Amino acid sequence: MARLDNKVAIITGAGNGQGAYEAELFAKEGAKVVATDINFNSASTVVEEINNSQNGQAIAVKHDIANENEWKNVIEKTVESFGKVDILVNNAGIHADTAMADISLEEWNKIIQVNLTGTFIGMQAVIPEMKKNGAGSIVNIGSIAAMYGGSFAHYSAAKGGMRSLTKVAAIEYGKDNIRTNGVYPGLIETALTKDALDDEELYKKFIETTYLPRLGKVEDVAYGVLYLASDESSFVNGTELVIDGGTIAGHKLK
């Protein structure tokens, strides 16, 4: 335990699923956590669990990651509450199951704005604070959709852009001791995938996309994020941590 002692971490999309698990895990490991989410009530529930049940330190902030002013507010509240920013986990994102020919420009712009531009704005917002500390770790949560063309066009494009953005930041800010890395999950069992996975036929189809005898769980991703956020990965910069049960390794995409 205590792998994140004296660290302050901002985790977006922390109101449920993967982000909530990451927030609670980071708190258990000693971090002071800023849990942000567009659903403030969900983030507040996670923070209450951390503060009351785990005896941790956390605050909740309502946050639309595509809004530059709301990012400024998150940074201000973080510094006001905990004095600094050591870690940013860009976890929040949205998805839409629309075939390429049917994607409206409005839907395209929304997916890109949230999943890619929101990550960009967040990185811009935290880097000055990390420079003040003399160090920092940014972990961008992508998807194996960034690595192949088998997902939906706007989602894959956004995650592909995030993949490139991660490498650019790693190069530009490595000399400032700010590390930027990406995590690329395969299909993970969450509240968002529960309905689909409850269907026996769909579950069978999904399980065939991995070379392990199960699908991924939120904790599988969270522990990878924890490693990249911690000082244990102090010489890891610009890397791609794929957590997919072997899907990409075997090109088992359909």
Secondary structure, 3 states (H helix, E strand, C coil): CCCCCCCEEEEECCCCHHHHHHHHHHHHCCCEEEEEECCHHHHHHHHHHHHHHCCCEEEEEECCCCCHHHHHHHHHHHHHHHCCCCEEEECCCCCCCCCHHHCCHHHHHHHHHHHHHHHHHHHHHHHHHHHHHCCEEEEEECCHHHCCCCCCHHHHHHHHHHHHHHHHHHHHHHHHCEEEEEEEECCEECHHHHHHHCCHHHHHHHHCCCCCCCCEEHHHHHHHHHHHHCHHHCCCCCCEEEECCCHHHHCCCC
